[in-house]
């Protein structure tokens, strides 16, 4: 046949997906059962903003530590986009088999084509951490350029657990194995477009209220949504109020705010004053698909009161 009646090859456009109980389990599977380095270059290069919590540890860093690989960090800009010059400097050492880029909060503010060029130039594998960015990557596939993409499903869907690793380069598959293949049916049961639209709507509603009030000491980390971006949360920095106390007040009032990456892993501390400040002052508004927009005015009012109370009356 010159042209078959239907697709028969099966590999065109194929990116094998493996499912796990968590994203960290998928990352561990890649690092411990994936390709063996051909030389001494076994290191993992990571961004300098990586968090830890007493309850969950570090989903990004724990698999690296457990793999017993060497590691180092590259710098980020204030908006948490990749400092390409520093990335290039680190890659020039020839130490790294894997390079991890985190799409913080689902934001697509790093030139991933350039990152891919830099990693390809030294033969490193680009791992895109999309724990916050499932919908952003699905809505704008061109924005994702990693050889491997790692997703945390429970951070995007109403699921108690779940992780997914997609191999855009199937040559990287060795002995990795799915441990939760049942999750594929669960993920496909959702309307991704509807969820994306609801998250973007909630972000815009909260952002508009914050801009309208424009309080000193409250800085939007993500001033505007670009086309295709689907937020995981809406991050702000509290420069005058005590972030931890505001967090406690908001959750006590029934508003489920979080403080993502509030504590840096020990290995990343003391390296970048800007990142230290972000970790110390960040707090994140919920924008998920179950947020009732009718409750947003009360959310903002409670936040204003908490900021006022926890900054000694200063705004």
WOFEN-V941392 format. One record per run of one state. SS is the DSSP state (h for helix, s for strand, l for the rest). FROM is the first residue (numbers start at 1). LEN is the number of residues. If there is no record, write none. Layout:
[[SS	FROM	LEN] [SS	FROM	LEN]]
This chain:
[[l	1	15] [s	16	5] [l	21	2] [h	23	11] [l	34	9] [s	43	5] [l	48	3] [s	51	1] [l	52	1] [s	53	1] [l	54	3] [s	57	1] [l	58	4] [h	62	5] [l	67	4] [s	71	4] [l	75	1] [s	76	1] [l	77	5] [s	82	1] [l	83	1] [h	84	8] [l	92	4] [s	96	7] [l	103	1] [h	104	3] [l	107	5] [h	112	11] [l	123	2] [s	125	5] [l	130	4] [h	134	6] [l	140	1] [h	141	3] [l	144	4] [s	148	5] [h	153	3] [l	156	7] [s	163	5] [l	168	2] [h	170	3] [l	173	10] [h	183	6] [l	189	3] [h	192	22] [l	214	4] [s	218	3] [l	221	12] [s	233	6] [l	239	4] [h	243	10] [l	253	5] [s	258	1] [l	259	5] [s	264	1] [l	265	1] [h	266	3] [l	269	4] [h	273	9] [s	282	5] [l	287	6] [h	293	18] [l	311	5]]
